[in-house]
Amino acid sequence: MKIIHITLLTLTFAVSLQAQQFPFKDKLDDAVPVLNIATFHMGTTSDANTTAFDEHSAENKRRIHEVAKEIAAFRPTIIVVEELPEKNEKLRKAYLEYLDNPKKKYENPGEIELLAFEIGRLSHTSKIFGIDYKEGYDYSLYYHLKNKRDDKTYEQYGELVDAAEKKYPEDKMTFRQLFKLNNDSQMLDMLININADMLTYVSTKDGNEGADEAAKMYHRNLVMFSNFNKISINKNDRIILLMGGTHTAFFMDFLKRSPKYRPESVLKYVK
């Protein structure tokens, strides 16, 4: 009888747990939808990794605007881009000029002018903000750190990345194909690896030089997320984040854990 009694208590406890909400509720009732979009820098960029792309091609522009129309179905009320907050007034003015003249020619158009502005125009979005934060660090530490530990992981992962680049050559892909690849979850994880986490395998016997460099990339993105959180929003807002893929990758984690935002996948809109 004692064994039966213990079993009944265990079953009762299990049923009680099931009656509760597990995992526990971690989003606010008025959490705001966010479409976190990865893109590549279409114009001139100081980033270590760039994509070969003719931003002046009329056909490329047509394809970009075709994708912009699909993304606009999200109906954003706010668009956030990779621009410094201190340039927000200049950004807003440029956006308004584009709304007045969508055929405006730019000397060096990038993803903001070609994609973000067009999404905003099609969705009648009135608000646009930049949240970028600049912080340099040593991308190439592995190649010049003296007396580093004999760990081949960094090089071996580089070979995996090289193999992936050969399998999906950027110069052979359409904009849509490249856009979807950039927003694939495995691709986003790879971007955090090559821009930060792989550096934790680079160190000397008594130091953590790679981790110290990787921390700068984490810090940059945390500050960007802090800038993002400074934007005034209400429960009726719908936000599009459009940034380089590495920032998008970091923000995927930030947004997923945040009680304030409810992230959606852009691949729900771009087929």
C-alpha positions as MATLAB code, in Angstrom:
seq = 'MKIIHITLLTLTFAVSLQAQQFPFKDKLDDAVPVLNIATFHMGTTSDANTTAFDEHSAENKRRIHEVAKEIAAFRPTIIVVEELPEKNEKLRKAYLEYLDNPKKKYENPGEIELLAFEIGRLSHTSKIFGIDYKEGYDYSLYYHLKNKRDDKTYEQYGELVDAAEKKYPEDKMTFRQLFKLNNDSQMLDMLININADMLTYVSTKDGNEGADEAAKMYHRNLVMFSNFNKISINKNDRIILLMGGTHTAFFMDFLKRSPKYRPESVLKYVK';
ca = [
       0.000    0.000    0.000;
       2.867    2.350    0.783;
       4.268    1.934   -2.748;
       0.829    2.615   -4.266;
       0.471    5.738   -2.065;
       3.840    7.089   -3.236;
       2.921    6.372   -6.875;
      -0.370    8.240   -6.514;
       1.432   11.227   -4.963;
       3.915   11.223   -7.861;
       1.121   11.117  -10.438;
      -0.756   13.897   -8.643;
       2.392   16.066   -8.644;
       2.984   15.355  -12.345;
      -0.597   16.329  -13.217;
      -0.190   19.495  -11.139;
       2.923   20.423  -13.116;
       1.132   19.840  -16.397;
      -1.673   22.129  -15.271;
       0.873   24.942  -14.918;
       2.409   26.693  -17.896;
       5.737   25.027  -18.680;
       7.842   26.427  -20.046;
       6.782   29.426  -18.012;
       5.320   32.516  -19.660;
       8.204   34.724  -20.761;
       6.552   37.245  -23.102;
       4.499   40.253  -22.071;
       0.888   40.342  -23.238;
       1.672   43.373  -25.389;
       4.968   42.053  -26.808;
       5.631   43.770  -30.134;
       6.151   41.766  -33.368;
       9.623   42.194  -34.864;
      10.854   41.063  -38.268;
      14.609   40.688  -37.832;
      16.107   40.696  -41.343;
      19.653   39.858  -42.396;
      21.051   41.515  -45.479;
      24.496   42.107  -46.912;
      25.984   45.554  -47.381;
      25.072   46.441  -50.938;
      27.238   49.525  -51.219;
      30.640   50.533  -49.845;
      31.370   49.004  -46.444;
      34.232   48.885  -43.946;
      33.274   45.339  -42.899;
      35.929   42.638  -43.201;
      33.518   40.400  -45.108;
      31.843   41.826  -48.209;
      29.570   40.548  -50.969;
      30.170   41.190  -54.647;
      27.049   43.026  -55.782;
      26.292   45.659  -58.419;
      24.089   48.107  -56.535;
      23.668   50.248  -59.670;
      22.167   47.461  -61.789;
      18.568   48.161  -62.793;
      17.823   44.433  -62.734;
      19.233   44.050  -59.213;
      17.129   47.006  -58.092;
      14.017   45.417  -59.597;
      14.694   42.160  -57.776;
      15.331   43.966  -54.493;
      12.069   45.886  -54.813;
      10.244   42.650  -55.593;
      11.425   41.250  -52.247;
      10.665   44.571  -50.545;
       7.038   44.273  -51.662;
       6.759   40.850  -50.037;
       8.339   42.074  -46.799;
       6.021   45.107  -46.743;
       3.116   42.671  -46.179;
       4.371   42.529  -42.574;
       2.948   46.090  -42.291;
       5.714   47.678  -40.176;
       5.114   50.910  -38.316;
       8.814   51.357  -37.501;
      11.921   50.500  -39.533;
      15.297   50.184  -37.822;
      18.565   50.068  -39.771;
      22.309   49.804  -39.270;
      23.038   53.519  -38.983;
      24.419   55.567  -36.105;
      21.727   57.114  -33.856;
      23.394   60.515  -34.106;
      22.556   60.448  -37.817;
      18.847   59.809  -37.268;
      17.760   63.252  -38.385;
      19.777   62.946  -41.593;
      18.367   59.442  -42.082;
      14.797   60.637  -41.592;
      15.305   63.492  -44.044;
      16.751   61.131  -46.680;
      13.809   58.788  -46.208;
      11.287   61.591  -46.670;
      13.098   62.651  -49.847;
      12.804   59.095  -51.138;
       9.080   59.032  -50.376;
       8.706   62.197  -52.437;
      10.838   60.800  -55.261;
      11.218   56.975  -55.313;
      13.138   57.225  -58.590;
      15.883   59.274  -56.982;
      19.405   58.292  -58.046;
      22.045   57.673  -55.384;
      25.791   57.892  -55.927;
      26.431   54.925  -53.620;
      23.139   53.224  -52.736;
      23.190   50.580  -50.041;
      20.655   48.318  -48.372;
      19.049   51.296  -46.624;
      18.265   53.176  -49.856;
      17.528   50.095  -51.971;
      15.605   47.911  -49.529;
      14.668   49.660  -46.269;
      13.325   52.815  -47.922;
      11.265   50.816  -50.409;
       9.776   48.594  -47.688;
       8.830   51.744  -45.809;
       7.297   53.383  -48.868;
       5.172   50.355  -49.716;
       3.982   49.877  -46.143;
       3.426   53.615  -45.483;
       5.849   53.531  -42.565;
       6.534   56.948  -41.102;
       9.301   56.166  -38.589;
      12.884   55.106  -39.285;
      15.785   54.915  -36.837;
      19.446   53.893  -36.744;
      20.915   51.930  -33.826;
      24.495   51.186  -34.920;
      27.509   51.414  -32.634;
      31.091   51.325  -33.879;
      33.709   49.260  -32.095;
      36.770   47.912  -33.822;
      38.448   44.626  -33.077;
      41.059   42.324  -34.556;
      39.356   39.949  -37.012;
      42.678   38.392  -38.009;
      44.162   37.730  -34.551;
      44.652   34.035  -35.348;
      47.151   34.806  -38.101;
      49.537   36.980  -36.102;
      49.159   36.028  -32.424;
      52.585   34.835  -31.270;
      53.029   31.662  -29.225;
      49.401   30.677  -29.640;
      48.209   27.259  -28.499;
      48.339   24.493  -31.086;
      44.575   24.182  -31.644;
      43.515   23.522  -35.210;
      39.792   24.175  -34.631;
      39.911   27.686  -36.080;
      41.530   26.493  -39.320;
      39.313   23.410  -39.562;
      36.159   25.501  -39.210;
      37.521   27.834  -41.853;
      37.703   24.879  -44.209;
      34.032   24.110  -43.535;
      33.142   27.720  -44.316;
      35.194   27.626  -47.514;
      33.376   24.458  -48.578;
      30.016   26.124  -47.924;
      31.031   29.163  -49.984;
      31.943   26.891  -52.891;
      28.621   25.092  -52.586;
      26.700   28.389  -52.553;
      28.748   30.834  -54.669;
      27.408   34.348  -54.133;
      28.229   35.515  -57.642;
      26.064   32.742  -59.107;
      22.990   33.415  -56.976;
      20.024   35.696  -57.598;
      19.243   38.354  -55.019;
      16.308   36.296  -53.734;
      18.451   33.189  -53.329;
      21.162   35.141  -51.546;
      18.610   36.890  -49.342;
      17.067   33.579  -48.247;
      20.501   32.065  -47.631;
      21.516   35.037  -45.479;
      18.407   34.555  -43.332;
      18.873   30.815  -42.854;
      19.423   29.942  -39.175;
      22.559   27.906  -39.889;
      24.046   30.784  -41.866;
      23.329   33.183  -38.999;
      25.034   30.857  -36.509;
      28.026   30.668  -38.842;
      28.263   34.475  -38.867;
      28.509   34.609  -35.068;
      31.157   31.884  -35.243;
      33.395   33.566  -37.807;
      32.985   37.032  -36.270;
      33.265   36.102  -32.608;
      33.035   32.621  -31.149;
      35.816   30.973  -33.170;
      38.233   33.443  -31.611;
      37.782   31.637  -28.276;
      39.955   28.882  -29.779;
      42.757   31.411  -30.300;
      44.883   31.992  -27.222;
      48.282   31.601  -25.630;
      48.972   29.252  -22.734;
      48.378   31.890  -20.063;
      46.087   34.288  -21.942;
      42.620   34.531  -23.461;
      43.430   36.913  -26.267;
      40.806   35.592  -28.680;
      38.022   35.752  -26.115;
      39.009   39.351  -25.314;
      38.622   40.249  -28.997;
      35.342   38.328  -29.384;
      33.954   40.177  -26.365;
      34.243   43.426  -28.325;
      31.857   42.065  -30.979;
      29.440   40.948  -28.266;
      29.717   44.363  -26.617;
      29.050   46.172  -29.891;
      25.855   44.216  -30.455;
      24.705   44.627  -26.856;
      25.079   48.391  -27.212;
      23.126   48.240  -30.475;
      20.374   46.333  -28.684;
      20.442   48.958  -25.941;
      20.040   51.650  -28.626;
      17.146   49.647  -30.057;
      15.472   49.596  -26.642;
      15.630   53.398  -26.484;
      13.131   53.710  -29.340;
       9.666   54.650  -28.083;
       7.133   52.011  -29.078;
       3.571   51.059  -28.172;
       1.630   47.813  -28.253;
       0.309   48.551  -31.750;
       3.747   48.888  -33.330;
       5.278   46.384  -35.726;
       9.037   46.676  -36.196;
      11.376   45.727  -39.007;
      15.072   45.402  -38.181;
      17.314   45.470  -41.247;
      21.020   44.964  -40.585;
      24.095   43.059  -41.670;
      23.787   39.348  -40.994;
      26.092   39.195  -37.958;
      24.011   41.783  -36.119;
      20.831   39.977  -37.124;
      22.288   36.766  -35.712;
      23.037   38.352  -32.343;
      19.622   40.028  -32.283;
      17.906   36.673  -32.920;
      19.038   35.601  -29.469;
      18.320   38.970  -27.842;
      14.799   39.138  -29.263;
      13.990   35.521  -28.464;
      14.822   36.051  -24.788;
      13.342   39.535  -24.478;
       9.900   39.796  -22.829;
       9.177   42.940  -24.872;
       9.466   41.600  -28.423;
       7.972   38.720  -30.382;
      10.287   37.860  -33.308;
       8.969   36.509  -36.596;
      10.860   34.929  -39.497;
      11.217   36.952  -42.681;
      11.097   33.669  -44.617;
       7.400   33.578  -43.766;
       7.041   36.500  -46.187;
       9.816   35.922  -48.718;
       9.309   32.606  -50.501;
];
